[in-house]
Amino acid sequence: MTKSPNCAKLTLLVVIITFMTENSRKIIGEVKIPHEIVKEGERELNNLISIREKIETYLNKDLSQVLEVFLAGSLFAKSSDIHLEPEEEGAKMRIRLDGILHDVITLDKEIARKITSRIKLLSGVKLNIEDRPQDGRFTIVVPFRENPLEVEVRMSALPSEYGETIVMRLLDPRKLVNFDDLGLREDLFHVFKREIEKPNGMVIVTGPTGSGKTTTLYAFLRTINKPGVKIITIEDPIEYHLQGISQTEVNPERGYDFANGLRAIVRQDPDVILVGEVRDLETAQIGMQAALTGHLVFSTLHTNDAPGAIARLVALGETTANISPAINMVIAQRLVRKVCPKCVKFETATSSFAEELKKEMETVKKEIFDFPSSVEIPKSVGCKECSFTGYKGRMGIFESFLIDEEMETYLSSSPSIAETRKKAVEKGMVTIRQDGIIKVLERKTTMEEVERVT
């Protein structure tokens, strides 16, 4: 049977459209950093000053390369987020380094508008919509010689007074850390290792947005990910792709939320489940039921401290009679910046300040940390290597408590957060602030940083 001329034309048109669509996806969804920028970036495009100077050289030449330099520089400087913020006369380009936003350069309004359009095109969102929020994604490809790097970027556009504010989250796979690299004290290291290798129960990590909860949970998963273990996650969204682990993403528009997803996951015969966040009573109940029926469940909550997790679950509508048997361990964490090793200076603390620190550490057992006789603390200075911030890189500070039989009995009386904290400290919990002070006395961060986050 021969095809009609019209049918043949239609087939050809479909082929052409398919070809154009596939190639446009490659163009729209991907930025490939030029080799010359990569070479320069590896040598020196890794601090705010170098990024600013390089952008200035391209401003009157090639706007597409302005964006490439900005993206590459942000990656080489190990930034987590990029901001393009319109103002009355122009637009600020800023990057977040180690949790703190820094100005890079202020652009002319017309140049900023063109860069915004380029970012929206890359992200696959509508260029003609400027009066409502849009979310998109694209990929940065860095052609390193040995191991080419692909970094996913989550883009958010938000209408503001002077135009669209653009924020890009850089999901750099190099930021994934192993369990050994979390910066845990030796005693916590062994406790965490023991608890995440248990066959069942629930481990909850708490803390505000940006405190490293997901990084910690991913480190846990990578530690226990073995051929004989089935791990399934439900996340919002999937931040990093983990090899050998089944990852799913919530989609509320299609009715796939944490509760529905978790209910379906339990039927998939998993050994370990990661729930991105417990947001409602239904998710909490299904997660705890899974923990009580032979599954190891990891999840997060937004609370200020570890004891607050119990009160948060009660506030969602769960009872302590269900919470206590299901949960093995609650962890709270923050991220503090590490002092730059190139420019840090050390000072001997005054006797009054040393006494103040010693008093704060009174409840910490000597086998965990023995307070030194001479207290020498680091002071941040600033150099080109750390973009004159005095800090380079971050690490976690933690507090955690186990729910054993004694704690389970105690929680049955529905104590307040303050009472729960007091009981946890009596049982040996080192608070986040105390863990921060230990990091200061170990000359890894400054007291100013601990004060900032605690």
Order of alpha helices (4+ residues) and beta strands (2+ residues): alpha-beta-alpha-alpha-alpha-beta-beta-beta-alpha-beta-beta-beta-alpha-beta-alpha-beta-beta-alpha-beta-alpha-beta-alpha-alpha-beta-beta-alpha-beta-beta-alpha-alpha-alpha-alpha
